[in-house]
Amino acid sequence: MSQVGSRRAIGGNEPRALIRRDAVLIVAVHIDEDPSTPFLPGPLERRWRIGRPDEVVSTASRRAGYTQLHLEPLLWGTDVRWHREVTDATESPARFQLSAVEAIRLNDTMLNALRDMDSPVYTNGVALLHGSLPPDPPARLPKSLQECANIDAHQGEGGAQRAWVAQQLPTGCRIAETEREAVHCTLVTARSSLVQLYEGRTQRGWDSTDQSLWQMHHATLYRPSPEALEQFQPMRLPLPAKVRGVLGLRGLTLMSTDHDPGVGTPRNYYDGTSYHLATLYADALALARLQQIVLDAFGREVARIGEHEPRRRKVAQLERYLLVFRRSYWTADFGRQGTVDAMVRAWQRSAGLPESLQSLVSDLGELSRQVQSAETETTNAILGLIAAVGLPLTTGLAVWQGLPQAGVVTLWRTLLVTGVVTIILVTFFPGLRRLFLDLFRRRGRGRR
């Protein structure tokens, strides 16, 4: 077959041109209670190199040993993660073929931090829906992904896809109100050496695989503009041979650059890629989304505190929780898995998380400065009060005690003179008057 004929067989309307359409949809959720049966504690178990001496099972301990032990209480512990395998053929209105569901919530420390905030908490975890995209012709695959990831309540047949996703979640778990589109992890492989999801000529400046990657990542059938190439280059991932991938705000997109001999074929390279997509790669994006959830909640709370005069206890509490977050979720890494760490950092950059964290640190520092300034002003006001009242009172009592007839009448006269002197001092010294007024205003705001 000629090269042109081979390309037409790969793309166009030939559904059998693709071997894998693996996908993991990651959705922000709110978990009110620990999931129960049929959900089981711990992560979903996947197997790789089945039947071989080096077979791998993705248990929590195996993942922690393969990466970092401190990740287990954040991602794989039985008190933060649950899973359910789907044995029957479950298909969504967008024809997403579901195979398993997982739910991951924040650990107890971060949950307590969110509960202590007066701002509303919309999200405290993520749900992972494992499955595959519809067996459509390759030319329609980006559109199929768009329909599967779209969980807007006002789109897609009146929000049918969102309603279906909500039904797959455990009891006590609901989709976040602000969630409109799932972050997706996808792997597409072809029978031939390169994946081509479109028909016709390649856009100038793009090769066929890059154009397909761009269309899949953005879940669109539109061709990329020449300007898009400049934005596309930083999204590339440092991946090993036979796979090309990009990662951005929409998620992770992987495509084969060699032919896929078929699922389950002995020593098939893409079986390992599929395994990693459903485990470590999906975990990387789940961790990044959990980081985003915490930073968003902290940002709302800082904005709320800033609307009123900050109080030392609240600011100090938020600073302590932010420090714990930075030393746990934010600094978490996957050990020797440099590719997975690169995915976390890439998604952080695309979502603007480093800038959000730096802004939080700066804002909390400013709130702390305001608290210290307010306490200094309060101290000055109290000292001014003591000076304005205490000095005349002490002088008056000393004079009264020296009088020949230090009786009750003269005491009241002395106190009256002292009061008049105090009023005169407060009236004719603006600085002292301001200290008094600021003191009483601050006490009134504190009661509110």
HUPE-V780830 format. One record per pair of residues at least 24 apart in sequence whose C-alpha atoms are under 6 Angstrom apart, sorted by the first residue. I is the first residue (numbers start at 1). J is the second residue. Records with the same first field share a line. If there is no record, write none. Layout:
I = J / J
This chain:
11 = 138 / 196 / 197 / 198
12 = 139 / 199
13 = 137
14 = 137
15 = 136 / 137
17 = 190 / 191
18 = 189 / 190
19 = 189 / 190
20 = 188 / 189
21 = 132 / 133 / 187 / 188
22 = 132 / 186 / 187
23 = 131 / 132 / 185 / 186
24 = 129 / 130 / 184 / 185
25 = 128 / 129 / 182 / 183 / 184
26 = 127 / 128 / 182 / 183
27 = 126 / 127 / 182
28 = 126 / 176
29 = 123 / 125 / 126 / 174 / 175 / 176
30 = 123 / 124 / 125 / 173 / 174 / 176
31 = 172 / 173
32 = 172
33 = 172
35 = 170
39 = 82 / 83 / 84
40 = 82 / 83
41 = 78 / 82
42 = 76 / 77 / 78 / 81 / 82
43 = 76 / 83
44 = 83
67 = 334 / 335
68 = 334 / 335
80 = 104 / 105
93 = 161
94 = 147 / 148
95 = 134
96 = 133 / 134 / 148
97 = 131 / 132
98 = 130 / 131
99 = 130 / 131
100 = 130
101 = 128 / 129
102 = 127 / 128
103 = 127
119 = 301
122 = 176
123 = 176
138 = 197
139 = 197 / 198
142 = 216 / 219 / 220
143 = 219 / 220
145 = 219
146 = 219
149 = 181 / 182
150 = 181
151 = 180 / 181
152 = 180
183 = 250 / 251
184 = 251
185 = 251 / 252 / 253
186 = 253
187 = 254 / 255
188 = 255
189 = 255 / 256
190 = 259 / 260
191 = 259 / 260
192 = 259
193 = 257 / 258 / 259
194 = 257
217 = 253
248 = 347 / 350
249 = 350 / 351
284 = 344
288 = 344
381 = 435
388 = 422
389 = 422
392 = 418
393 = 418
